[in-house]
């Protein structure tokens, strides 16, 4: 499979921006395996400063702990790639920003780093809203590193769009 097209990613980003603008909300992102791709995508849209507040690139576990307040014990017991960690990243982004909505991504983009329990392509997402809603999900994505990362960006955006209704 090919990576998600730039056009599709821009459409998703614009749709999310519209949802956030309609609520007069700001967004913060917490990214690991996507390395800031979501933030770069969102800030490529004119007017995104109206609804995108900040992004955290927390590739290392220490960054997740220091910048987002993810408990070290959680990382030790569940690992960086888990729904629990993704949810904690999203909640931490909310707590460490002025945003009303957040999304988080943590995964194994490959080509190495996978295990039988957590294979390459496993990606976990977290979303948090100012009303206390915290949701998470996991999916297994096929493809090379670029394909996995682009699909992870698209899935995270779709998930928040759906959550915002």
N, C-alpha and C positions, 0 to 999 in steps of 0.2 A: 504494500500500500504506500501511497505517496504521503508526504507531509500535508497538513492542512494548508490550503492556499492562503496567501497574504490577503486576498480579497475576502475570503470567508472570515479570517481572523479580524479584519477591520470591521466587517459587518457585525460580528458579535460584540466587539468593543463599543461600537456606536450604539448598538441596542442596549448594552449595559449602561452606557452614559445617559441615554434617554430615560431609563428606569430610575437612575439615581437623581437626575435633574428633576424628574416629576415629583420626587419626595424631598427635594432640596437637601440631599444627603451627600456626604463625602465617603470615598472609598480609600482603604489602605490595603496593601497586599503584603503577603509574607511568602517568599519563594525560596525554595531550595534547589531542586533539580532543574528548574527552568531558569535559574540564574538572572532574574530580572526581566525576562522576556515579556511577562504580562505588563510590568511597569513601562517598558519601552514601547510596547504596542499602544497602551492607553495614552501615553504622552505624545504619541505621533498624531493624535487626533486634535485638530484645532478646537480650542475651548475646553479641553479636558481639565484645565485648572479649576473649572467650576465644580468638578465632581471627583477629581483624583487628588488625594491629599499627600500620600507618601507610600513608599515601598521599602520593605525590609528584605534584603538578600541575606538569608541565614543558611549558608551552605554547610558550615561546620556545626556540630552539636554545641560547641561553646557559644557560637553566635545565637543559636536558638535560645539558650539559657540566658545569656547576657542581654540580648536585645528584646526578646519576647517574653521572658520569664517562664519558659517551658521548664518544668521541674526536671532536674538531673535524674531523679529516680525514675521518672516516666521514660526518659530516653534509655536508661539502663534496662528497664523491664520490658518495654514495648518496642524499642528501637526508633530510629529517626523516621523510618518508613512504616507508619502505622496510622490508623484512623485516629487513635487517641492523641498522637503527636500532632497530626494535622489540625485537629480540633483545638488543641492547646496553642498552636501557632496562630490560628485565626483569632482565638480569644485574646491572646497576647498582643496581637496587632491592634485589636480594638482598644485594649487597656493602655497601650503605649502610643496612641494617636488621638486625633480629634475626629476620627471617622465614625460613621454610624453603621458601616458595613465593611466586612473584610473577607478576603479569600486567602487560602493558604494551599501550597502545593509541596509535597515531598514525595520523592520516588527514586527509582533506580533506572536511569536512562541508558545504562550500558556503555560500551559493549560488555564490560566486566562489572563485577560488584554484586551480582546476583547470587542467591543461594537456592537450594530446593524449596525452602520455606518462603523465601522472598526473591522470586526470579526477576531478571531484567524485564522491564516493562511494567512492573508493579508500581502504581502511582496512587497516593492517598491525597484526598482533598479535605479541606475544612472551610467552613463558612460561618461567620458570626455576625449578628445584628445587634444594634443597640438595645433592642427590647429583651435581650437575654437569650435569643435563639442561637444555638450552636448546633451545626449539623456537620456530618462527615460522610465520606464514601470512599470506596476503593475500586479500582478497575485494573485490568491487565491489558496493556497496550502492546501491539506487535509493531515491528519495524526496527529501523536503525535508530541511533541516538537522536538525530534530528527529527525523525518522524514521531518518536515517542514524546519528545519535548513539545512539538507543535500540537500534538493531540492532547497533551496534558493542559496546555494553555487554553485550548478550545473548550475542553471539558470543564475546567474551572470557571470559565466565563459563563458557559451554559448553565452550570449549577447555580451560580448566583442570580442569573437572569430568572431562572425558574423560581428560586426562593423569593425573589422580590415580586413575583406574580405578574 
